[in-house]
Amino acid sequence: MAAMRDMMQRLKLTVNEAKTRVCRLPAESFDFLGYTIGPSWSWRQRRMVLSTRPSAKAVQRLKAKISETTARSRVLLDVEYVVAELNRMPKGWANYFRRGPVSNAYRNVDQHAENRLRQWLGGKHKQSGLRHDLYPNEYLHGELGLLQLTALPRNDPCATA
């Protein structure tokens, strides 16, 4: 820590000592800029590898925004408008978090968005419950055009030669 303090003083930067900690990679993981950096199981290599994945806090923040967008107080809005709003948030989020193993996070966000949209549609049409029978995934993604993160390409290189 002393070497880090000295380097930061030379760069004229300040470090929040309360938030700063020393991590031993690859045994431990840590969160940085919305990513959790640490060991993850690689099915391709069949072993633990050091990688990045969306942090649980980042997933929860996106799910909270989705819940805000599909709040009960917004049932008077048009379905197309709400679906367009719902598509914008996860698409931008997925563009930032497309590196590393993202399938679990994408699946988690997809399920939350589908259930919240079902709940919102039920409130709009004065129906109770999630109503999977009236609003199946095919209807939400096919007819309404709800974005499905698990169908997006992942791990694309930023630049191609």
WOBEL-V554555 format. One record per pair of residues at least 12 apart in sequence whose ideal C-beta (glycine too) atoms are under 6 Angstrom apart, sorted by the first residue. I is the first residue (numbers start at 1). GAP is how many residues later the second one is. Records with the same first field share a line. If there is no record, write none. Layout:
I=GAP + GAP
//
This chain:
26=13 + 24
31=24
34=21 + 24
35=17
36=17 + 19
37=15
40=61
51=49
52=47 + 48
53=47 + 48
54=43 + 51
59=46 + 49
62=31 + 47
63=49
65=24
66=46 + 47 + 50
67=49
69=16 + 17
70=46 + 50
72=51
75=48 + 49
83=61 + 62 + 63
86=27
87=60
90=19 + 57 + 59
91=56
94=55 + 58
98=56
102=52
106=43 + 44
107=43
109=40
110=38 + 39 + 40
114=26
115=15
117=23
118=12 + 13 + 17
121=14
//
